[in-house]
Amino acid sequence: MKRIYKILYVIVGVSIILYFISSLYIYYQEKPETDVLLQSLPVVQKQTRLLVVAPHCDDETLGCAGVIHDVIEAGGQVMVVFMTNGDGFTVATEEQFHRLFLTNEDYVNSGYARQKETLHALHLLDVPEKQIAFLGFPDRGLRAIWSDYWNNSQPYQSRYTGSDHSPYTTSYQQNAPYTGETVLNNLEQIMHTFQPNLILAPHPADEHPDHASTWAFVVAAFMKLSKGGLEPGVNLYTYLIHRGDFPIPHGYKTDALLSPPKPLYQTQPSSWLQYPIKSDMEALKEQSIKEYVSQIRVPIMSSLLYSFIRKNELFEEVHFPLITQMPLDVDLRNLETWSDQEPILVNPLGVNLVGALEPRGKITSISSCIQDNRIWMRFHIPGFSKKRNQYNVSIVTFSRTDNQMDREMQVVYFSKANTNLSPDNIVRYPDDVIIKISSPPTKLDNFFFIRAETKNQFGIMFNHTVWQPAVLTRF
């Protein structure tokens, strides 16, 4: 028995040491460069019509309070949309109701409580209540809705509220089913009605799945309406909330500046922008954040919230890569053919602790082009042939049929030994893989999304890309 205890102590000790080393490695990997000089977000004007989309109640204040306030002060218009009411935060709900065994009704009531906090916080920023929309979709459920629960015939059921539709009387759409189709329709209606010329949405590399999925929904609605449903010249920027130890330095440091995590900045240095905040606005932002009492009384959350009380806010400008059509006589199975192709996605270092211990075999970039109504993709994976990893690639396409917009997700996988592609549709190289996917729908819209996951030989996902939209230039 003593020997078993010794073995357990060794295992626990080694695990703690590895976790500490990995966390330290991630911290210094993410620590911003000291000489970063960011351009400023364009000055807001009286003509500014700002749409802020927040996954949860508080994200809008953390990421965008300064811009929100200044747009209204300049005489512009602001609309703030909340995807969820944050009704899946168990620790905060337990603290609120002082019990461990929570009911579905408790989670719903916590959602109402967070709505009230939101109204108070945005009232301080002078946002009219009529310009605030709560969509009421499930906290911690947006990823599943984006990927697996698209059609209204099969809604997602929240494990917290127990509902498959919005149980809130305050929702933008009463009894809205928990489906991707409904989420997209809600966002489209709001965008079409409000007609924003500036949109702030979550960053695609945000590690919280609700944030990453909100990004995908916002971009899908934006891309669809860009073909006639929105006025030209709409600017889209993103804000980051969750990634490793971001913001660095962490905690209440009002004299500090927000800077992008080093891997994200190195990937797109010219796209990052800051929005300077005056001292009186910084104090007002702090007041607004303190209205989120349910979050602040959870110690780990209060540290995060106070970390955003800085002398600036941080945004990244969105660029949509173009996928060009290649002539039929170009051999896309030949790796040299891709040497001049700009990647549609450059994958920065991730913050997964398993990934920190697995330096090789990750997708570093994806390139794509079209040939003969086929979409080709090249994955650059240093060390591919030396690893037993599996790569799962999800491709989301939209097609038009009888004025309807249909959505389809296709998943392909490959490793150095297996794939669900036919032999003619994949070529493997030591550090690269080239694939050809099946013909897209005839009425494929002018954009699609791609996301890739990397799993090790034990089936553990240790790296993934963002949901990357791309524009097809042949349409």
N, C-alpha and C positions, 0 to 999 in steps of 0.2 A: 504493500500500500504506500509506503514512504517513497518507493521508487516512482510510483505513478504520480504522486504529488510533485516530486522533483521534476519529472518530465513536463507536467502541466506548468510549473513555475517557469521552466526554461522556455516553453512555447509562448506563454504570456509575456515574458520578458523580451524575447526576440521580437514579438509582434509590436510591443510598445516602442522598442528601439527603431524598428523599420518604419513605423508610423511617424515617429519624430523626425527621422532622417528624411522621409518622403515629404513631410509637411515643410521642413526647412528648405528642401530643394524647391518645392512649389513656390514658397514665399519669395525666394530670390529669383526664381524664374519670372514671377509676375511683377516684381518690384519695378515701378516705372523708372525710366531713364531720367537722370538728373538734369539733362540739358534739353528737355523737350520744350519747344516753343510752338504753341498752337495758335492758328488763326482763330479769329472770333466768329461766332455765328452772326449772320447778317442782322443788322439792327431792326427791331420790330417797328412797325409803322401803324398809322391809323387804318390802313387798308388790310392789315394782317388779319386773317381768319384762321385761327389756330385750333387744330383738332389734336387732343392728347388722348391716346389709348393706353389704359393701364390694366395690367392683368389682375391686380388686387387693390383694395383700398389702402392707400399710402404710397404706392409706387409713383403716382402723379406728382405728389409733393416732394418726395425724395429726389426724383430726377428732373423735374421741370418747374418747380414752384416759382423760381425767378422769372422765367420766360412767361409763364402764365400771368403773373402779376403785371409785368411790364407791358404785355400786349394790351391788357385792359386799361392800364394807366395811359397808354398811347392813344386810346380810343378805338382799339380793335375789338374783335369778337373772339370768344373762346368757347369751345365745346369740349367737355371731358367725359370720356366713355370708360366704364369699368366692365371688364369682361366677367369677373367673378366678384362676389362679396367677401372673399377670403374666409369662407365658411368651413374650411377643412383644416384649420390650425388647431390641433387637439390640445396642445399645451396651453394656449391662450384661452380656449373654451373651458378647460378644466379650472383654470385660474379664475375665470369669470363666474362660473357657477359653483365653484368650491366642491367639486366631486369628481371621482375618478371614472365612474360608469355613466357615460354620457348617452343621451337619447338623440334621435334624429331631430327632434324639436329643439334640443339645446343648440345643435349646430345651426339650424335655421335662425334661431334667436341671436346667435353670435354674428350671423350675417347682417341682421337688422342693426345690431349694435355698431358694427363697422360702417354701415351706411351712415348712421347718425354722426359718427366721428368724422367721416368724409365731408358731410355737409358743413360741419363746424370748421374743419380745416380749410375748405375752399371758400367759405364765407369770409375768412380772414384775408384771402387773396382776391376778394371782390368778385368771385365767380357767381353769377345768378343761379339759383337752384334749378330754374328751367333749362339751364345749359349743362346739366349734369344727367347722364344716362347710366343707369345700372342695368346691364343686360341679364344678370342673374344666372350665368352658366356656372358649372361646378368647379370649385376650387380643387386643384390637383387632378382635374379630369380633362383639361384641354388637349393634352397630347394624345390621349386615347380618342377623343372626338375628331381631331385632325386626321389621325391615321386610320382608325377602325370603325368609327360610328358616324358615317357621313350622311346616310339617307334617313329621312324622317320615319321610315318604316322600322328602323332599329335604333332607338335612342340609347344613349349611355345612362347608366344608373349610378348616382353618386353613392359612394360607400359611407359618406358622412350624413347627408340629409336624407338618404334613402329614396330620393326622388329621381325620376327620369325626365323631369321638366322643371322649369323654374317655379319654386314654391312661393316666390315673393310677389306680393301685391304691388310692389313698387317697380317691377321690372319693365323695361322698355317694351317688350312684347309679353303680354300675359300668357302664362302657361307655355312659354317657349320650350319646345322639345330639345333635349340635350343631343343635338346632332350638328355636324359640320355644316350641313346645308343651311340650317337656321342661323348659326353664327355668322356665316358669310353674308346671308341675306340681311341680317341686322346691321352689319357694318356697311354694306352697300347702301342701304336706305339712309343711314345717318350721313354718310359721305355725300350722297347725291343731294340730300336736303340741305345740309349745312354748307356745302361747296367750300371746303377749306383750301387755302393756298399754302398752308404750312402744316405738316403732320409730324408729330413726335410719337414714336412707337418703341417697344422694347428692342434691345439689341439682339441680333440673331445668335450671338455667341453667349448669351446669358445662360447660365447653367441650370436655372430653374425651368423645368419643362413647361410650365404655364406661360412663362415669358417667351421662350423660344417658339411655342405654338402660336401665341398671340402675334408675334412677328409674321409668321407664315400666313395667318388669316388676314392680317392687315394688308400685306403685300398682294395677296390674291385679290382682295376687294379693290385695291388701288390699281392693279394691272388691268382688271376687268373694266373698271370705270374710266381708265385712261383712254379707252377707245371711243369716248364720246360722252361719258357720264360726268366728267369733271372738266372744269375750265382748264386750259393749258397753263403750264408753268407752275404746277404744284410741286413744292419742295418737300422731300421726305428725309427725316433724320431719325436716328435711334439713340436711346439712352440706356446705359448699363447699370444694373442693380446687383446681380448675383454672379460672382465669378471668383473662386478661391478666397483670398483675403481682401479683395477689393471692397472699399477703397483702401489704398495703402498711402500713408499710415492710417491704421484703423482707430476708431474711437472719436471722442469729442475734441477736435482740433480745428477750431474756428479760424486760425491763421493760416491753415494749410490750403493747398490747391488740389483739386481733383486732376489726376493724370491717368491716361489709359494704361492698362496692364501692358507690360513690355511686349509679350508675344502678339497682342492685337495691334499695337502701334507699329511694330516692325512689319506686319503684314500689309497694312494700309496707312502709312504715316501721313500722307497728304489729306486723308479724309476726316481726320479728327479735328474737332472744333471745340472751343470753349465759349461759355457765356459768362462774362464777369458779373459779379453781384456786389452791389454797394452794401455798406455796413448796415444800413437800416433795413434793407431787404433781407440780409442774412439773419437779422434778429427776427424779422417777420416770418421767415421760413422756419426758424426754430420754434416759434409759437405754433405754427401750423402743424409741425411734426408732433409737438407735445399733445395735440388734440387726439392723437391715436393712442389713447390710454391703454387699450387692450393689448397693444403690441409693446409698448414701453415697459409694462410691468413684467414682461418676460425678459430676463437679463440679456440673453444672447441677441434678442431682437433690438433692445434699446441701444446696444453698442453699435449695431448696424445702422439704425435710423440716425443716430447722432453723428455717424461718420459722414453723412451727406450735408452737414451744416458747414459748408466751406465757402471760399471766396469766389467760387465759380461753379458752373454746371457744365457737364461734359456730354458732347454729342458726336455722332459719326454720320457723315453724309452717305447716303445710299447710292451705289452705282450698280446698275443692272448689266451684267455681261451679255455680249451678243454672240450668238452661235451662227456662224456663216455656213454657206453651202459650198461644198467642194465639187469640182468637176468629176465626171464619172471615170476618167482615166487616171485619177490619183489613187495610188495603192495605200489605203489607210491601215492595212495590216502591217505595213513597214514602219518601224519605230522612227526612222529618220524623217518620215513625212511630217511628223508632229513637231519637229524641232522649232518651227516658226510660229506655232500656234500658242497664243496667249491663254493661260489657264482661265477657266470660268470660276474656279474656286481655288484659293490657296489656304490650306488648313494649318492654322497656328498650333503651337504646342498646347495641349490640354491640361486640365487640372486634376485629372483622375489619378489617384495615388498608385493604382496598379500600373497605369501608363507611365508613371515616373520611373518605375523599375523595369520598363520594357521599352528601351530606346529605339529599337528597330522594328520594321514591319508595319509602320503606320502610313496611311495615305497622306502625302504632303501636298498634292495638287491634283486637280481633275481638269482635263481639257475636253472639248466636245466640238463636233461639227456635224453637218447633215450631208448625206450623199444618197441620191436616188430614194428619197423618202424614208431613209433610215437614219437613226441617230447613233453616231459613233462616240465612244468615250475612251479616253486614255487616263489611267490611274498611275501616277508616279508613286511607287512604294519602295523606298530604299530598304534592301534586305528581304524583299518579298520571297525569293526562292529559298531563303535560309530559315524561314519561319513556317510554323504550321498554323497560321492564323486563317480565319474565315472572314470574308468581307461581304457584308449585306448592303446592297444598294437599293434604295427606295426612290422611285420616280413617280411623281404625281403630275398627271396631265389633266387638262380641261378641254372639253370639246363641245361644240354647239350642234344641237339637233332640234329643229323646229322651235327656234327661239328659246330653247332650254339650254342651260349650261350643265353638262354632265361632268362628273369628276371620277377619275380612275387612278388607283395606285398599283403600280407593278413593282415587284420585288425580285431582284436577281441576286444570286450569291455566287461566290467563287473562292477557291483556295488554290494552292499549287497542285492539288490532286482532284478536287471535285468542283462541280458547278451545275446549275440548272439550265445553263445555256447549251445550245447545240455546239458541237466541235467547230463548226464553221464560223461561229459568232464570238469566239474568244481566242486571243493570242497571248501567250505568257512569255515574258522576258525576265531576266534576273531581278530587275528593279522596276518593272513596268508591266501593266496588264492593259490590253486593248480589247474592248467589247463592242459588239453591235447589238442594239436592242431591236425587238420586233417593230414592225411598221406602226407608227402612231395612228390614231384615228384620222380618217380623211379630213374631218372638219376640226382638227386640232387647233386650239387657240394659239395665240402668238407667244405663249410663255409656258414654262413648266418648272417644277421644283425637283431638286435632287438632294439626297442625304445619304451618307455612307457611314456604316458602323464597322469597327474592327473588333473581332473577338479572338481571344487566344485559344490555345489547344484545349483549355478546360471549359470553354464556352463563356468566359467572362468578358464582357465588353469593356475595353480599356481606352477606347478612343472613338470619337465620332465627329463628323463635320456638322456644320450648320445646315438648316434647310435653305439651300441656295436657289433662288429664282434665276432663270436665264431666259433671254428673249430670242426667239427664232426670227432671223432676218429674212427668211424666204417668203413670209406671209405678208 
